[in-house]
Amino acid sequence: MTQKEYLDKNQERFINELLDWLRIPSVSADSAFKDDVKRAADFVADKLRLAGADNVVVEPTAGHPIVYGEKLIDPSKPTVLVYGHYDVQPSVPDHLWDTPPFDPTIRDGKIYARGACDDKGQAYMHVKAFETMMQTNSLTCNVKFMIEGEEEVGSANLGTYCRANKEKLACDVILISDTSMIANDTPSLDVGLRGLTYMEIEVTGPSIDLHSGVYGGAVANPANVICTMIASLHDENRHITIPGFYDNVVELTAEEREAMAQTPFDLDEYKRELKIQDVMGETGYSTIERTGIRPTLDVNGIWGGYTGEGSKTVLPSKASAKISMRLVPNQNWERIAQLFTEHMQRIAPPSVTVTVTPHHGGNPYMTPSDSKAYAAAVAALKESFGKDPVPTRSGGSIPIVALFEEVLGVKSILMGFGLDSDAIHSPNEKFGIFNFLKGIETIPLFFKYFG
C-alpha cells in the first residue's frame, strides 16, 4: 500500500483522533488544568506507541511533562528530531467563541477548537505521518519525538531537559511544525523567527483605593500613570523609545527588502479578514516587514481599579500591565528585559513606585537556506504542492529553537501548515482539514529527501 492510499483509507480516523486530543483542555498557564495537561501528554504517548515508536516515556519535569519516543532503524541513517507541544493557550474569553473551545467542531472544512492549529493539530500531523511511514514500510530516517507541555508558558524546563539528555536527543536536524504558510495554494518555509521578551509592570500609589472626589487631582492615580508611561514607549513614528533598544538590530539591505516585497500579500484582503479600517505600525516599513524583520512592543493586558458592574469612583491603589517585545537578529532577550526594566523605573514619577518582573523570553532564530535539510524541505513542499515554497520570516516566536542550536548543536526546519488567519491565541481558533491532511502527506516526503 502506498502512503497516499494509507492516508486516504485512514484520514477519517486521523481526524477523529485529533478531535479527541483537542477535547482535553491542556492549558499550561492555569494550575487548575494540571491534570488535563498530564492527560494530554498520556494521550499522545499512547498514540506514539500505537504508531510504532519505541521507548516512549512521559518524563516528569519541575513543571509539565515531556513526551519522548523514538524509532532508530539504522545508525548509518540521518536522525530527525520532531519537536511539538501539546499545551494550549487559555481559551478565555469563552463567550467570544462561536462553539465551545474544548468541544471541537468541524464547519466549512475547518476544525474549530483551542489548540487546533497551535500546536496539537500540527504536532499530530507528525504522529500520523510517522504511522503512515511505519505502515507502508517507507521510513527512511531515524526519528525521535520530543513533545512538551510548557511552550505556551516559555518552555521553562525544556532547556534543563535538553542539557540532561544531550546524547538521547542527538540528531541531524530538528523538524518543527508550529508556524504558518502563506496560503493553501502558496506553500512557504519560515527562515526566521522573532525573539521574545515578556514583562510585567506594577505601578503602586496609595496603600489603599481612595475616593476619587476627595483625593482626585491631589494624589497620583496609578492607572493614569501606567497609561502615560506605556504611551511614551512609542514616538509619533511608532518607533520604540527605550534607549539602546535598537543597538543590535540587523537592518536588511535594499535588495533583501525588495526580495521580501515579492511575497504574495494583499493588504485589502488582510484588512477585510481582520475587520479593520487601516493598518498601523512603524513608519517606513510595510506590513510584511513590520511583522517579520522589525522589533515591536505591545501591551498584552492591562488592569487596575474597579472593573465590575456599575460604577465605583475610586483612585486605584495599583495598576498593572503585561508587555511583550518581539525581537529580531541580533537582539538578546535578557538585555532587552534589562533595558526595559531600567527605562520604566527611570520614567516613573516620584509619586508612585514601580515593580518590573520579567516572565520569560527567547532569542531570534535564523535557518540557513543552503543546508541539506532546507533543500529536503523545499523538495518535499514542491512535490506535495506542485510549486516551490516561498521563504518567509515569521512574526512569531518559538523561544526554545535558539536554545536547541545552543545545546544540541543542530539547526531547525520550520515547516508549518497553518494559516495566519487561523486565529491562534484568539477565540475561534481553527485548522483546516486540508492543511492537516496536507501536512501528513508532506512530512514523509521530507524524510524521503533528507534520507
C-alpha positions in Angstrom: 0.0 0.0 0.0 1.3 3.5 -0.9 1.5 6.3 1.6 -1.3 8.1 -0.2 -3.5 5.0 -0.2 -2.9 4.6 3.5 -3.7 8.3 4.2 -6.9 8.1 2.1 -8.0 5.0 3.9 -7.4 6.3 7.4 -8.0 10.0 7.2 -11.3 9.9 9.0 -9.8 8.1 11.9 -6.8 10.5 12.0 -9.2 13.5 12.2 -11.4 11.8 14.9 -8.3 11.1 17.0 -7.2 14.7 16.7 -10.7 15.8 17.9 -10.3 13.5 20.9 -7.0 15.2 21.8 -8.5 18.6 21.3 -11.2 17.8 23.9 -8.6 17.7 26.6 -8.1 21.3 28.0 -4.4 21.2 28.4 -3.9 24.8 29.4 -0.4 25.0 30.9 -0.7 28.6 32.2 -3.5 27.7 34.7 -2.8 25.3 37.6 -6.4 24.3 37.6 -5.8 22.3 34.4 -2.7 20.4 35.6 -4.4 17.0 35.5 -5.7 17.8 32.0 -2.2 18.7 30.8 -1.0 15.3 32.1 -3.9 13.6 30.3 -2.9 15.2 27.0 0.7 14.0 27.5 -0.5 10.5 28.1 -2.8 10.6 25.1 -0.1 11.5 22.6 2.3 9.0 24.3 -0.2 6.2 23.7 -0.7 7.2 20.1 3.1 7.2 19.5 3.3 3.7 20.9 0.4 2.5 18.7 2.1 4.1 15.7 5.3 2.0 16.2 7.6 4.2 18.3 9.9 2.6 20.8 11.0 3.7 24.3 8.0 6.1 24.6 8.0 7.8 28.0 6.2 10.6 29.7 9.0 12.2 31.5 8.3 14.5 34.5 9.9 17.9 34.9 9.7 20.6 37.5 6.5 21.7 35.6 4.6 19.8 33.0 5.9 16.5 31.5 7.7 15.9 28.2 6.8 13.1 25.9 9.7 11.3 24.3 9.7 8.4 21.8 12.0 7.1 19.0 12.4 4.7 16.1 16.0 4.0 15.3 16.1 2.0 12.1 19.8 2.2 11.1 22.7 4.0 12.8 24.1 5.0 9.4 20.9 6.8 8.5 20.3 10.5 9.5 18.2 11.3 12.5 15.3 13.7 12.6 14.1 15.1 15.9 10.5 16.1 15.8 9.5 18.9 18.2 6.0 20.0 19.1 3.9 20.9 22.1 0.6 19.7 23.5 -0.2 22.5 25.8 -2.5 25.3 24.7 -3.3 28.9 25.4 -6.2 29.7 27.8 -9.5 29.9 26.0 -10.8 33.0 27.8 -12.9 34.9 27.0 -15.0 31.9 26.3 -18.1 33.9 25.4 -16.5 35.1 22.2 -16.3 31.6 20.8 -19.0 30.6 18.4 -18.7 27.0 19.7 -17.1 25.8 23.0 -13.3 25.9 22.8 -12.8 22.3 24.0 -15.7 20.8 22.1 -14.1 20.7 18.7 -16.5 21.5 15.8 -16.0 21.0 12.1 -17.6 23.5 9.8 -16.6 24.8 6.3 -13.8 22.3 6.2 -12.1 23.6 9.3 -11.7 22.3 12.9 -12.6 24.9 15.5 -11.1 24.4 18.9 -8.4 25.7 21.2 -5.1 24.1 20.1 -6.5 23.1 16.7 -3.6 24.8 14.9 -1.3 25.7 17.8 0.0 23.2 18.2 -2.0 20.0 18.7 -3.2 19.8 15.1 0.3 20.4 13.7 2.1 18.1 16.2 -0.4 15.3 15.5 0.4 15.5 11.7 3.8 14.2 12.7 2.4 11.3 14.7 0.2 10.2 11.8 2.9 10.8 9.2 5.1 8.5 11.3 2.4 5.9 11.5 1.9 6.2 7.7 5.6 5.6 7.1 5.7 2.7 9.5 2.6 1.0 8.0 3.9 1.4 4.4 7.5 0.4 5.3 8.8 3.7 4.0 10.6 5.3 6.9 14.0 6.4 5.5 15.5 8.1 8.6 15.8 7.5 12.3 13.2 9.6 14.1 12.9 10.9 17.7 9.9 12.8 19.2 10.0 15.4 21.9 6.6 16.9 22.6 6.4 19.2 25.5 3.7 20.8 27.7 5.1 24.2 28.5 5.7 26.0 25.2 2.8 28.5 25.9 4.4 29.5 29.2 8.0 29.8 28.0 9.4 26.2 28.0 11.0 26.9 31.3 12.0 23.3 31.9 12.8 22.1 28.3 16.3 23.6 28.4 17.2 21.7 31.5 15.8 18.5 29.9 17.8 19.0 26.8 21.0 19.6 28.7 20.5 16.5 30.8 19.6 14.3 27.7 22.0 15.6 25.0 23.1 12.1 24.0 19.5 10.8 23.8 18.4 13.8 21.8 21.4 13.7 19.4 20.2 14.3 15.8 21.0 15.8 12.5 18.1 18.2 12.2 15.0 19.3 14.2 11.7 19.4 12.4 9.0 21.7 13.7 5.5 22.4 12.5 4.4 25.3 14.7 4.3 28.1 12.1 2.2 29.0 9.2 2.4 29.1 5.4 1.2 31.9 3.1 -1.9 30.2 1.6 -3.2 26.8 0.8 -2.1 27.3 -2.8 1.2 29.1 -1.8 3.5 27.0 0.3 6.2 28.7 2.3 9.1 27.9 4.6 10.0 30.1 7.6 13.7 31.0 7.5 13.5 33.2 10.7 11.6 33.6 14.0 11.5 36.7 16.1 12.7 36.5 19.6 10.5 37.4 22.7 10.8 39.3 25.9 7.7 39.1 28.2 7.5 41.5 31.1 5.0 42.6 33.8 4.9 46.1 35.3 3.1 47.1 38.5 2.6 50.7 39.5 1.6 51.4 43.1 0.4 54.7 44.6 -1.5 55.0 47.9 -1.7 52.0 50.1 -5.5 51.6 49.5 -8.0 52.7 46.9 -9.1 56.3 47.5 -12.3 58.3 46.9 -11.8 60.0 43.5 -13.7 63.1 44.7 -11.8 63.6 47.9 -8.3 62.8 46.5 -8.6 63.1 42.8 -6.2 65.7 41.4 -4.1 65.7 44.5 -2.8 62.1 44.6 -1.2 60.1 41.8 -3.6 57.7 40.1 -1.6 54.6 39.2 -3.9 53.7 36.3 -3.3 57.2 34.8 0.4 56.9 35.4 0.8 53.5 33.8 -1.1 54.6 30.8 1.2 57.7 30.4 4.3 55.5 30.8 3.2 53.0 28.3 2.1 55.6 25.8 5.6 57.1 26.0 7.2 53.9 24.8 6.4 54.8 21.1 7.1 58.1 19.4 4.9 59.6 16.6 6.5 57.2 14.1 5.8 54.1 16.2 9.5 53.9 17.0 10.3 52.3 20.4 11.8 55.0 22.7 13.7 52.7 25.1 17.4 53.9 25.0 19.6 51.2 23.5 16.6 49.1 22.2 17.8 49.2 18.5 21.5 49.0 19.2 21.9 45.5 17.8 19.1 45.3 15.3 20.3 44.0 11.9 19.0 46.2 9.2 18.2 44.5 5.9 19.7 45.7 2.7 17.6 47.3 -0.1 18.0 44.1 -2.1 16.8 41.9 0.8 13.8 44.2 1.4 13.0 44.1 -2.4 13.0 40.3 -2.2 10.6 40.4 0.8 8.3 42.6 -1.2 7.8 39.8 -3.7 6.0 37.7 -1.1 2.3 37.4 -2.2 0.3 39.7 0.1 -3.0 41.6 -0.4 -3.3 44.4 2.0 -7.0 45.0 1.3 -7.8 41.3 2.0 -5.6 41.5 5.1 -7.8 44.4 6.4 -11.0 42.7 5.5 -10.0 39.5 7.2 -9.2 41.4 10.4 -12.2 43.7 10.1 -10.1 46.9 10.4 -10.2 50.1 8.5 -6.4 50.5 8.3 -3.1 49.1 9.5 -0.7 50.8 11.9 3.0 50.3 12.6 6.5 51.7 12.3 6.8 54.4 9.7 8.8 53.5 6.6 8.1 49.7 6.7 5.5 47.6 5.0 3.1 45.3 6.9 5.2 42.2 6.0 8.3 43.9 7.2 6.7 45.1 10.4 5.7 41.6 11.3 8.8 39.9 10.1 12.0 41.9 10.3 11.2 44.7 12.8 11.1 44.6 16.6 7.8 45.5 18.4 6.4 46.3 21.8 2.8 45.6 22.6 0.6 45.6 25.7 -0.9 42.1 26.2 -3.1 43.0 29.1 -3.7 46.0 31.4 -5.8 46.2 34.6 -6.4 48.2 37.8 -9.2 49.8 39.8 -12.8 48.9 39.6 -13.9 46.9 36.6 -17.2 45.4 38.0 -20.8 46.2 37.0 -22.0 49.7 37.6 -19.7 52.5 39.0 -17.3 52.9 41.9 -15.5 56.2 42.0 -12.0 55.3 43.2 -8.4 56.1 42.6 -6.9 52.6 42.4 -4.0 51.7 44.7 -2.3 49.7 41.9 -2.4 49.3 38.2 -0.6 46.6 36.2 0.2 45.6 32.6 1.8 42.7 30.7 4.0 43.7 27.8 5.7 41.6 25.2 8.5 42.7 22.9 9.2 40.8 19.7 12.9 40.8 18.8 15.0 40.4 15.6 18.6 39.4 14.9 20.9 40.2 16.8 18.9 41.3 19.8 19.2 39.4 23.1 16.1 38.9 25.1 17.8 39.2 28.5 19.5 42.5 27.6 16.1 43.9 26.3 14.5 42.9 29.6 17.2 44.8 31.5 16.8 47.9 29.2 13.0 47.8 29.7 13.3 47.5 33.4 15.7 50.4 33.8 13.7 52.6 31.5 10.4 52.0 33.2 11.9 52.8 36.6 13.6 55.8 35.2 10.5 57.4 33.7 8.2 56.7 36.7 7.2 59.9 38.6 8.3 60.1 42.2 4.6 59.9 43.3 4.5 56.1 42.6 6.6 53.0 43.0 7.2 50.7 40.1 8.0 47.0 40.1 9.1 45.3 36.9 9.1 41.5 36.6 10.5 39.5 33.7 8.4 36.4 32.9 10.2 34.6 30.0 11.8 35.1 26.7 13.9 33.7 23.9 16.3 34.9 21.2 15.6 35.3 17.5 16.5 32.5 15.1 17.5 32.2 11.5 17.5 29.0 9.4 20.2 28.7 6.8 18.8 28.2 3.3 21.9 26.4 2.0 21.6 23.3 4.2 20.7 19.8 3.1 17.7 19.8 5.5 16.4 23.0 4.0 16.8 21.6 0.5 14.9 18.5 1.6 12.0 20.7 2.9 11.9 22.6 -0.3 11.8 19.4 -2.4 9.0 17.9 -0.1 6.8 21.0 -0.4 7.4 21.3 -4.1 6.4 17.7 -4.7 3.3 18.0 -2.4 2.0 21.4 -3.6 3.4 21.4 -7.2 5.3 24.6 -6.7 8.4 25.9 -4.9 7.8 27.3 -1.4 8.4 31.0 -0.7 10.9 31.7 2.0 9.3 33.9 4.7 10.1 35.3 8.1 7.6 34.6 10.9 6.5 37.3 13.2 6.0 34.7 16.0 8.5 33.3 18.4 9.4 29.7 19.5 11.9 30.6 22.2 13.3 27.1 22.5 14.6 27.0 18.9 17.6 29.1 19.5 18.3 27.1 22.6 18.2 23.9 20.6 21.0 25.1 18.5 23.0 26.2 21.5 22.6 23.0 23.5 22.2 20.3 20.8 24.3 22.0 18.1 21.8 21.5 15.3 19.5 23.7 13.1 15.8 23.5 12.9 13.5 23.4 9.9 10.2 25.4 10.4 7.7 23.6 8.1 4.3 24.8 9.3 0.9 24.2 7.7 -1.3 26.6 9.5 -2.5 29.9 8.1 -2.1 33.4 9.7 -6.0 33.6 9.6 -6.3 30.5 11.9 -6.8 32.8 15.0 -4.2 31.1 17.2 -4.3 32.5 20.8 -7.7 34.0 19.9 -11.3 33.0 20.1 -12.5 30.6 17.3 -9.0 29.2 16.7 -9.2 26.8 13.7 -7.2 24.5 11.5 -8.2 23.4 8.0 -8.7 19.7 7.4 -6.9 20.3 4.1 -3.9 21.6 6.0 -3.9 18.8 8.5 -4.0 16.1 5.8 -1.5 18.0 3.6 0.9 18.0 6.4 0.6 14.3 6.9 1.2 13.9 3.1 4.2 16.2 3.0 6.2 15.2 6.1 7.1 11.8 4.8 8.4 13.5 1.7 10.8 15.5 3.9 12.0 12.2 5.3 12.4 10.7 1.9 14.6 13.6 0.6 16.5 14.0 3.8 17.2 10.3 4.0 
